[in-house]
Amino acid sequence: MPSAFAQRLYDGSGRQIGRVDAERFYNASGQQIGRIDGERVYDASGRQLGRIDGTRVYSASGSQMGRIDGDRLYSASGSAMGRIDGDRLYDGSGRQIGRADGLRRMQMIVFFYFFM
């Protein structure tokens, strides 16, 4: 049974695509798709997908896959990938691609890089 504190994630059209309950991520069907443990991000099988170290986002192999500058998200090559504005997620072109009710910034960043 989902916690009363679970936060919901929506796509750009308002359809629920998942939820976050504490440090665990679930898809719209309720299946766990991943979790955060400190700075490390894991999939549902427990395989490490990567980590976030300060403003840098790394893959499981240790290569940098992105960086965070304030509320802006960039690829490893420096291309704008998106931004967070309040509870809304935008892609690199400024189109709203999602919304997250009450999620912490780190949870939104993890979802953007690893589960979108």
OpenMM code with the backbone's topology and positions (N, CA, C; nanometers):
from openmm import Vec3, app, unit

residues = "MET PRO SER ALA PHE ALA GLN ARG LEU TYR ASP GLY SER GLY ARG GLN ILE GLY ARG VAL ASP ALA GLU ARG PHE TYR ASN ALA SER GLY GLN GLN ILE GLY ARG ILE ASP GLY GLU ARG VAL TYR ASP ALA SER GLY ARG GLN LEU GLY ARG ILE ASP GLY THR ARG VAL TYR SER ALA SER GLY SER GLN MET GLY ARG ILE ASP GLY ASP ARG LEU TYR SER ALA SER GLY SER ALA MET GLY ARG ILE ASP GLY ASP ARG LEU TYR ASP GLY SER GLY ARG GLN ILE GLY ARG ALA ASP GLY LEU ARG ARG MET GLN MET ILE VAL PHE PHE TYR PHE PHE MET".split()
positions = [
    Vec3(0.0852, -0.1176, 0.0000),
    Vec3(0.0000, 0.0000, 0.0000),
    Vec3(0.0898, 0.1238, 0.0000),
    Vec3(0.0633, 0.2211, -0.0895),
    Vec3(0.1454, 0.3412, -0.0931),
    Vec3(0.1310, 0.4241, 0.0332),
    Vec3(0.2395, 0.4879, 0.0687),
    Vec3(0.2398, 0.5762, 0.1850),
    Vec3(0.1522, 0.6973, 0.1579),
    Vec3(0.0952, 0.7535, 0.2639),
    Vec3(0.0160, 0.8755, 0.2500),
    Vec3(0.1045, 0.9928, 0.2106),
    Vec3(0.2368, 0.9765, 0.2258),
    Vec3(0.3300, 1.0834, 0.1942),
    Vec3(0.3898, 1.0711, 0.0552),
    Vec3(0.3482, 0.9735, -0.0253),
    Vec3(0.4017, 0.9556, -0.1600),
    Vec3(0.3699, 1.0781, -0.2453),
    Vec3(0.4688, 1.1203, -0.3225),
    Vec3(0.4524, 1.2351, -0.4110),
    Vec3(0.4356, 1.1843, -0.5534),
    Vec3(0.3509, 1.2493, -0.6296),
    Vec3(0.3188, 1.2015, -0.7623),
    Vec3(0.3926, 1.2798, -0.8710),
    Vec3(0.4225, 1.2085, -0.9818),
    Vec3(0.4892, 1.2661, -1.0976),
    Vec3(0.3941, 1.2600, -1.2164),
    Vec3(0.3909, 1.3667, -1.2944),
    Vec3(0.3007, 1.3759, -1.4087),
    Vec3(0.3783, 1.4124, -1.5339),
    Vec3(0.3301, 1.3672, -1.6498),
    Vec3(0.3937, 1.4094, -1.7749),
    Vec3(0.3399, 1.5465, -1.8151),
    Vec3(0.3831, 1.5974, -1.9295),
    Vec3(0.3448, 1.7305, -1.9736),
    Vec3(0.1968, 1.7487, -1.9989),
    Vec3(0.1244, 1.6385, -2.0232),
    Vec3(-0.0197, 1.6482, -2.0470),
    Vec3(-0.1018, 1.6261, -1.9204),
    Vec3(-0.0333, 1.6063, -1.8072),
    Vec3(-0.1038, 1.5909, -1.6805),
    Vec3(-0.1345, 1.4485, -1.6402),
    Vec3(-0.0885, 1.3501, -1.7184),
    Vec3(-0.1120, 1.2085, -1.6879),
    Vec3(-0.0091, 1.1622, -1.5850),
    Vec3(-0.0544, 1.0939, -1.4791),
    Vec3(0.0388, 1.0456, -1.3772),
    Vec3(0.1292, 0.9393, -1.4369),
    Vec3(0.2617, 0.9587, -1.4215),
    Vec3(0.3588, 0.8634, -1.4750),
    Vec3(0.4349, 0.7898, -1.3651),
    Vec3(0.4167, 0.8317, -1.2418),
    Vec3(0.4855, 0.7637, -1.1331),
    Vec3(0.4675, 0.8359, -1.0015),
    Vec3(0.5423, 0.7866, -0.9025),
    Vec3(0.5398, 0.8486, -0.7707),
    Vec3(0.6710, 0.8202, -0.7009),
    Vec3(0.6983, 0.9016, -0.6023),
    Vec3(0.8152, 0.8836, -0.5178),
    Vec3(0.7653, 0.8692, -0.3750),
    Vec3(0.8099, 0.7644, -0.3092),
    Vec3(0.7741, 0.7388, -0.1705),
    Vec3(0.9051, 0.7279, -0.0938),
    Vec3(0.9364, 0.8306, -0.0179),
    Vec3(1.0659, 0.8416, 0.0515),
    Vec3(1.1754, 0.8449, -0.0539),
    Vec3(1.2601, 0.7445, -0.0609),
    Vec3(1.3700, 0.7424, -0.1588),
    Vec3(1.3484, 0.6384, -0.2672),
    Vec3(1.2257, 0.5915, -0.2831),
    Vec3(1.1945, 0.4904, -0.3840),
    Vec3(1.1054, 0.5494, -0.4928),
    Vec3(1.1347, 0.5127, -0.6184),
    Vec3(1.0606, 0.5608, -0.7343),
    Vec3(0.9759, 0.4484, -0.7910),
    Vec3(0.8504, 0.4802, -0.8280),
    Vec3(0.7565, 0.3830, -0.8820),
    Vec3(0.6996, 0.4351, -1.0134),
    Vec3(0.6644, 0.3424, -1.1055),
    Vec3(0.5967, 0.3844, -1.2280),
    Vec3(0.4473, 0.3975, -1.2010),
    Vec3(0.3704, 0.4326, -1.3035),
    Vec3(0.2266, 0.4557, -1.2867),
    Vec3(0.1518, 0.3291, -1.2455),
    Vec3(0.2082, 0.2119, -1.2755),
    Vec3(0.1450, 0.0851, -1.2385),
    Vec3(0.1764, 0.0432, -1.0954),
    Vec3(0.2617, 0.1202, -1.0284),
    Vec3(0.2965, 0.0887, -0.8904),
    Vec3(0.4187, 0.0010, -0.8751),
    Vec3(0.4865, -0.0335, -0.9844),
    Vec3(0.6079, -0.1147, -0.9767),
    Vec3(0.7271, -0.0257, -0.9446),
    Vec3(0.8104, -0.0718, -0.8535),
    Vec3(0.9292, 0.0061, -0.8193),
    Vec3(1.0249, 0.0052, -0.9380),
    Vec3(1.0713, 0.1249, -0.9788),
    Vec3(1.1653, 0.1346, -1.0903),
    Vec3(1.3038, 0.1788, -1.0443),
    Vec3(1.3167, 0.2240, -0.9200),
    Vec3(1.4479, 0.2645, -0.8730),
    Vec3(1.4440, 0.3204, -0.7327),
    Vec3(1.5651, 0.3572, -0.6856),
    Vec3(1.5760, 0.4151, -0.5523),
    Vec3(1.7034, 0.4976, -0.5432),
    Vec3(1.7049, 0.5860, -0.4451),
    Vec3(1.8218, 0.6666, -0.4138),
    Vec3(1.8759, 0.6166, -0.2805),
    Vec3(2.0068, 0.6033, -0.2717),
    Vec3(2.0716, 0.5697, -0.1452),
    Vec3(2.1906, 0.6646, -0.1317),
    Vec3(2.1707, 0.7714, -0.0566),
    Vec3(2.2742, 0.8741, -0.0476),
    Vec3(2.2871, 0.9457, -0.1800),
    Vec3(2.4045, 0.9405, -0.2407),
    Vec3(2.4250, 1.0043, -0.3708),
    Vec3(2.4130, 0.9045, -0.4859),
    Vec3(2.3906, 0.7775, -0.4556),
    Vec3(2.3839, 0.6741, -0.5583),
    Vec3(2.2390, 0.6451, -0.5996),
    Vec3(2.2227, 0.6119, -0.7284),
    Vec3(2.0910, 0.5840, -0.7855),
    Vec3(2.0917, 0.4396, -0.8369),
    Vec3(1.9879, 0.3635, -0.8014),
    Vec3(1.9782, 0.2228, -0.8389),
    Vec3(1.8477, 0.1966, -0.9135),
    Vec3(1.8487, 0.0950, -1.0006),
    Vec3(1.7244, 0.0535, -1.0648),
    Vec3(1.6518, -0.0433, -0.9724),
    Vec3(1.5397, -0.0974, -1.0189),
    Vec3(1.4568, -0.1854, -0.9352),
    Vec3(1.5272, -0.3159, -0.8996),
    Vec3(1.6241, -0.3574, -0.9805),
    Vec3(1.6977, -0.4815, -0.9546),
    Vec3(1.8154, -0.4617, -0.8603),
    Vec3(1.8389, -0.3360, -0.8201),
    Vec3(1.9500, -0.3080, -0.7309),
    Vec3(2.0796, -0.2758, -0.8025),
    Vec3(2.0755, -0.2683, -0.9357),
    Vec3(2.1941, -0.2347, -1.0146),
    Vec3(2.2152, -0.0840, -1.0104),
    Vec3(2.3377, -0.0412, -0.9815),
    Vec3(2.3644, 0.1024, -0.9746),
    Vec3(2.3583, 0.1634, -1.1145),
    Vec3(2.2768, 0.2690, -1.1290),
    Vec3(2.2646, 0.3415, -1.2553),
    Vec3(2.3633, 0.4571, -1.2626),
    Vec3(2.3953, 0.5144, -1.1480),
    Vec3(2.4856, 0.6277, -1.1448),
    Vec3(2.4837, 0.6941, -1.0093),
    Vec3(2.5378, 0.8172, -1.0065),
    Vec3(2.5408, 0.8917, -0.8811),
    Vec3(2.5429, 1.0407, -0.9110),
    Vec3(2.5021, 1.1169, -0.8122),
    Vec3(2.5081, 1.2625, -0.8203),
    Vec3(2.6025, 1.3080, -0.7108),
    Vec3(2.7088, 1.3755, -0.7527),
    Vec3(2.8116, 1.4229, -0.6614),
    Vec3(2.8159, 1.5748, -0.6713),
    Vec3(2.7481, 1.6410, -0.5789),
    Vec3(2.7417, 1.7874, -0.5849),
    Vec3(2.6618, 1.8322, -0.7056),
    Vec3(2.7288, 1.8953, -0.8005),
    Vec3(2.6605, 1.9448, -0.9205),
    Vec3(2.6856, 1.8554, -1.0418),
    Vec3(2.7532, 1.7450, -1.0245),
    Vec3(2.7874, 1.6555, -1.1356),
    Vec3(2.7054, 1.5267, -1.1287),
    Vec3(2.6612, 1.4795, -1.2462),
    Vec3(2.5844, 1.3565, -1.2572),
    Vec3(2.6704, 1.2559, -1.3329),
    Vec3(2.6893, 1.1367, -1.2751),
    Vec3(2.7755, 1.0346, -1.3337),
    Vec3(2.6980, 0.9074, -1.3625),
    Vec3(2.7394, 0.8365, -1.4670),
    Vec3(2.6831, 0.7057, -1.4977),
    Vec3(2.7434, 0.6028, -1.4022),
    Vec3(2.6954, 0.4799, -1.4095),
    Vec3(2.7477, 0.3734, -1.3241),
    Vec3(2.8945, 0.3457, -1.3533),
    Vec3(2.9387, 0.3692, -1.4773),
    Vec3(3.0785, 0.3452, -1.5130),
    Vec3(3.1705, 0.4591, -1.4681),
    Vec3(3.1104, 0.5673, -1.4164),
    Vec3(3.1902, 0.6783, -1.3653),
    Vec3(3.2095, 0.7934, -1.4618),
    Vec3(3.1562, 0.7820, -1.5840),
    Vec3(3.1706, 0.8943, -1.6774),
    Vec3(3.0629, 0.9993, -1.6488),
    Vec3(3.1022, 1.1238, -1.6637),
    Vec3(3.0081, 1.2318, -1.6371),
    Vec3(2.9022, 1.2344, -1.7464),
    Vec3(2.7756, 1.2364, -1.7058),
    Vec3(2.6663, 1.2407, -1.8033),
    Vec3(2.5887, 1.3716, -1.7972),
    Vec3(2.6201, 1.4558, -1.6995),
    Vec3(2.5512, 1.5835, -1.6917),
    Vec3(2.5988, 1.6652, -1.5745),
    Vec3(2.5432, 1.7856, -1.5668),
    Vec3(2.5728, 1.8709, -1.4529),
    Vec3(2.4511, 1.9564, -1.4228),
    Vec3(2.4484, 2.0077, -1.3016),
    Vec3(2.3379, 2.0881, -1.2523),
    Vec3(2.3935, 2.2256, -1.2205),
    Vec3(2.3309, 2.3282, -1.2733),
    Vec3(2.3718, 2.4660, -1.2444),
    Vec3(2.2465, 2.5403, -1.1985),
    Vec3(2.2302, 2.5510, -1.0678),
    Vec3(2.1077, 2.6108, -1.0148),
    Vec3(1.9902, 2.5221, -1.0464),
    Vec3(1.8949, 2.5743, -1.1221),
    Vec3(1.7775, 2.4962, -1.1619),
    Vec3(1.7867, 2.4479, -1.3058),
    Vec3(1.9019, 2.4624, -1.3673),
    Vec3(1.9228, 2.4185, -1.5064),
    Vec3(2.0016, 2.2887, -1.5101),
    Vec3(1.9637, 2.2009, -1.6046),
    Vec3(2.0247, 2.0697, -1.6191),
    Vec3(2.0925, 2.0631, -1.7554),
    Vec3(2.2181, 2.0166, -1.7560),
    Vec3(2.2982, 2.0117, -1.8778),
    Vec3(2.3510, 1.8711, -1.9018),
    Vec3(2.3772, 1.8399, -2.0292),
    Vec3(2.4422, 1.7140, -2.0644),
    Vec3(2.5912, 1.7278, -2.0348),
    Vec3(2.6658, 1.6190, -2.0487),
    Vec3(2.8101, 1.6221, -2.0250),
    Vec3(2.8804, 1.7153, -2.1236),
    Vec3(2.8250, 1.7308, -2.2427),
    Vec3(2.8866, 1.8186, -2.3430),
    Vec3(2.8498, 1.9650, -2.3233),
    Vec3(2.7622, 1.9928, -2.2268),
    Vec3(2.7243, 2.1305, -2.1976),
    Vec3(2.5953, 2.1772, -2.2620),
    Vec3(2.5275, 2.0912, -2.3367),
    Vec3(2.3998, 2.1276, -2.3986),
    Vec3(2.2903, 2.1346, -2.2928),
    Vec3(2.2054, 2.2360, -2.3032),
    Vec3(2.0932, 2.2483, -2.2105),
    Vec3(1.9973, 2.1320, -2.2328),
    Vec3(1.9683, 2.0580, -2.1247),
    Vec3(1.8751, 1.9451, -2.1318),
    Vec3(1.7403, 1.9799, -2.0730),
    Vec3(1.7386, 2.0718, -1.9775),
    Vec3(1.6127, 2.1055, -1.9138),
    Vec3(1.6338, 2.1956, -1.7949),
    Vec3(1.5224, 2.2202, -1.7271),
    Vec3(1.5282, 2.3013, -1.6065),
    Vec3(1.4121, 2.2656, -1.5161),
    Vec3(1.4295, 2.3022, -1.3891),
    Vec3(1.3257, 2.2828, -1.2888),
    Vec3(1.2779, 2.4209, -1.2480),
    Vec3(1.1482, 2.4420, -1.2514),
    Vec3(1.0904, 2.5696, -1.2086),
    Vec3(0.9764, 2.5371, -1.1131),
    Vec3(1.0045, 2.5490, -0.9841),
    Vec3(0.9035, 2.5118, -0.8849),
    Vec3(0.8774, 2.3631, -0.8911),
    Vec3(0.7550, 2.3239, -0.9228),
    Vec3(0.7215, 2.1818, -0.9319),
    Vec3(0.7115, 2.1344, -1.0767),
    Vec3(0.7602, 2.2145, -1.1700),
    Vec3(0.7510, 2.1798, -1.3125),
    Vec3(0.8885, 2.1490, -1.3719),
    Vec3(0.8904, 2.0503, -1.4642),
    Vec3(1.0108, 2.0116, -1.5371),
    Vec3(0.9958, 2.0541, -1.6825),
    Vec3(1.1009, 2.1131, -1.7383),
    Vec3(1.1007, 2.1578, -1.8774),
    Vec3(1.2166, 2.0931, -1.9508),
    Vec3(1.1989, 2.0671, -2.0815),
    Vec3(1.3098, 2.0143, -2.1603),
    Vec3(1.3998, 2.1299, -2.2045),
    Vec3(1.5024, 2.1004, -2.2810),
    Vec3(1.5992, 2.2002, -2.3241),
    Vec3(1.5422, 2.3102, -2.4115),
    Vec3(1.4300, 2.2839, -2.4763),
    Vec3(1.3680, 2.3857, -2.5626),
    Vec3(1.2640, 2.4694, -2.4884),
    Vec3(1.2439, 2.4404, -2.3597),
    Vec3(1.1491, 2.5174, -2.2799),
    Vec3(1.0093, 2.4603, -2.2728),
    Vec3(0.9874, 2.3439, -2.3344),
    Vec3(0.8558, 2.2795, -2.3326),
    Vec3(0.8378, 2.2053, -2.2010),
    Vec3(0.7233, 2.2239, -2.1351),
    Vec3(0.6976, 2.1530, -2.0102),
    Vec3(0.6804, 2.0047, -2.0389),
    Vec3(0.7612, 1.9217, -1.9710),
    Vec3(0.7549, 1.7769, -1.9917),
    Vec3(0.7047, 1.7032, -1.8691),
    Vec3(0.6847, 1.7756, -1.7604),
    Vec3(0.6351, 1.7074, -1.6417),
    Vec3(0.6118, 1.8006, -1.5256),
    Vec3(0.5529, 1.7417, -1.4222),
    Vec3(0.5236, 1.8145, -1.2994),
    Vec3(0.5378, 1.7163, -1.1842),
    Vec3(0.5870, 1.7657, -1.0726),
    Vec3(0.6060, 1.6808, -0.9564),
    Vec3(0.5529, 1.7540, -0.8341),
    Vec3(0.4494, 1.7015, -0.7744),
    Vec3(0.3890, 1.7647, -0.6572),
    Vec3(0.4725, 1.7415, -0.5329),
    Vec3(0.5372, 1.8458, -0.4827),
    Vec3(0.6036, 1.8418, -0.3545),
    Vec3(0.7330, 1.7635, -0.3462),
    Vec3(0.7941, 1.7289, -0.4588),
    Vec3(0.9202, 1.6557, -0.4527),
    Vec3(1.0350, 1.7487, -0.4170),
    Vec3(1.1328, 1.6934, -0.3483),
    Vec3(1.2555, 1.7678, -0.3240),
    Vec3(1.3316, 1.7804, -0.4565),
    Vec3(1.4119, 1.8837, -0.4665),
    Vec3(1.4881, 1.9115, -0.5889),
    Vec3(1.5712, 1.7900, -0.6311),
    Vec3(1.6399, 1.7251, -0.5380),
    Vec3(1.7234, 1.6100, -0.5716),
    Vec3(1.6401, 1.4967, -0.6298),
    Vec3(1.5217, 1.4723, -0.5777),
    Vec3(1.4364, 1.3672, -0.6319),
    Vec3(1.3978, 1.3998, -0.7761),
    Vec3(1.3699, 1.5277, -0.8044),
    Vec3(1.3344, 1.5670, -0.9403),
    Vec3(1.4534, 1.5497, -1.0352),
    Vec3(1.5718, 1.5826, -0.9893),
    Vec3(1.6915, 1.5678, -1.0725),
    Vec3(1.7177, 1.4209, -1.1016),
    Vec3(1.7073, 1.3354, -1.0009),
    Vec3(1.7262, 1.1914, -1.0208),
    Vec3(1.6248, 1.1396, -1.1219),
    Vec3(1.4994, 1.1776, -1.1081),
    Vec3(1.3973, 1.1311, -1.2013),
    Vec3(1.4281, 1.1780, -1.3431),
    Vec3(1.4680, 1.3034, -1.3580),
    Vec3(1.4968, 1.3601, -1.4901),
    Vec3(1.6102, 1.2837, -1.5577),
    Vec3(1.7224, 1.2660, -1.4898),
    Vec3(1.8393, 1.2039, -1.5513),
    Vec3(1.8287, 1.0537, -1.5679),
    Vec3(1.7671, 0.9849, -1.4742),
    Vec3(1.7744, 0.8398, -1.4735),
    Vec3(1.6460, 0.7681, -1.5130),
    Vec3(1.5306, 0.8342, -1.5030),
    Vec3(1.4059, 0.7628, -1.5277),
    Vec3(1.3176, 0.8248, -1.6355),
    Vec3(1.3582, 0.9337, -1.6977),
    Vec3(1.2775, 0.9935, -1.8050),
    Vec3(1.3332, 0.9523, -1.9387),
] * unit.nanometer
topology = app.Topology()
chain = topology.addChain("A")
for resn in residues:
    res = topology.addResidue(resn, chain)
    for name in ("N", "CA", "C"):
        topology.addAtom(name, app.Element.getBySymbol(name[0]), res)
